[in-house]
Amino acid sequence: MSNDLPRGLNCNNTSGYPGVSFNPMRRRWQAQITRHKIHHFIGLFKTAFEASLARNKFEKRLRRIDSGLAA
């Protein structure tokens, strides 16, 4: 059984989006994901929503790679 199943939000999540947190030093929202025990930093964004969109896009790409459909 895989531990990469989607999880609900942690109780301390302030962005409202999984994998998105505020970076106070950069004053930007950052997106990240951990897949197969590898941490991927996706980037910094002006809004939490933009960070969430980027994370979702990256997650879909990882799923295509996992299923052998990478293009």
GUVODO-496051 format. One record per residue (C-alpha): residue number from 1; residue in one letter; x, y, z. Coordinates in nm, 2 decimals. Each point is the difference from the previous one (the first is absolute). Layout:
   seq   type       c1       c2       c3
   NUM      A        X        Y        Z
...
! end
This chain:
   seq   type       c1       c2       c3
     1      M     0.00     0.00     0.00
     2      S     0.13     0.34    -0.09
     3      N     0.05     0.29     0.24
     4      D    -0.05     0.25    -0.29
     5      L    -0.37     0.01     0.03
     6      P    -0.15     0.35     0.02
     7      R    -0.04     0.12     0.36
     8      G    -0.23     0.25     0.15
     9      L     0.12     0.34     0.12
    10      N     0.20     0.02     0.32
    11      C    -0.17     0.19     0.28
    12      N     0.28     0.26    -0.03
    13      N    -0.05     0.07    -0.37
    14      T    -0.06     0.37    -0.04
    15      S    -0.01     0.02    -0.38
    16      G    -0.30    -0.24    -0.05
    17      Y     0.19    -0.19    -0.27
    18      P     0.21    -0.32     0.05
    19      G     0.37     0.05    -0.06
    20      V    -0.02     0.38     0.01
    21      S     0.14     0.22     0.28
    22      F     0.11     0.36     0.05
    23      N     0.37     0.07     0.00
    24      P     0.04     0.31     0.22
    25      M     0.37     0.06    -0.10
    26      R    -0.10     0.03    -0.37
    27      R    -0.35     0.13     0.07
    28      R    -0.14    -0.24    -0.26
    29      W    -0.20    -0.32     0.00
    30      Q     0.20    -0.32    -0.07
    31      A    -0.12    -0.32    -0.15
    32      Q     0.16    -0.34     0.08
    33      I    -0.08    -0.37    -0.02
    34      T     0.15    -0.32     0.13
    35      R    -0.02    -0.30    -0.22
    36      H     0.17    -0.33     0.06
    37      K     0.19     0.15     0.29
    38      I     0.14     0.27    -0.23
    39      H    -0.07     0.36     0.08
    40      H    -0.07     0.22    -0.30
    41      F     0.01     0.38     0.04
    42      I    -0.22     0.14    -0.28
    43      G     0.04     0.37     0.04
    44      L    -0.10     0.33     0.16
    45      F    -0.32     0.18    -0.10
    46      K    -0.19     0.33     0.08
    47      T    -0.32    -0.17     0.11
    48      A    -0.08    -0.33     0.17
    49      F    -0.24    -0.08    -0.29
    50      E     0.28     0.03    -0.26
    51      A     0.22    -0.22     0.21
    52      S    -0.28    -0.26     0.03
    53      L    -0.05     0.00    -0.38
    54      A     0.37    -0.06    -0.06
    55      R     0.01    -0.28     0.26
    56      N    -0.30    -0.17    -0.16
    57      K     0.16     0.02    -0.34
    58      F     0.32    -0.14     0.13
    59      E    -0.18    -0.28     0.18
    60      K    -0.18    -0.10    -0.32
    61      R     0.34    -0.01    -0.18
    62      L     0.14    -0.23     0.27
    63      R    -0.30    -0.23    -0.03
    64      R     0.05    -0.02    -0.38
    65      I     0.37    -0.09     0.06
    66      D    -0.10    -0.26     0.26
    67      S    -0.24    -0.16    -0.25
    68      G     0.25     0.00    -0.28
    69      L    -0.18     0.26    -0.21
    70      A     0.26     0.27     0.03
    71      A     0.01     0.23    -0.30
! end
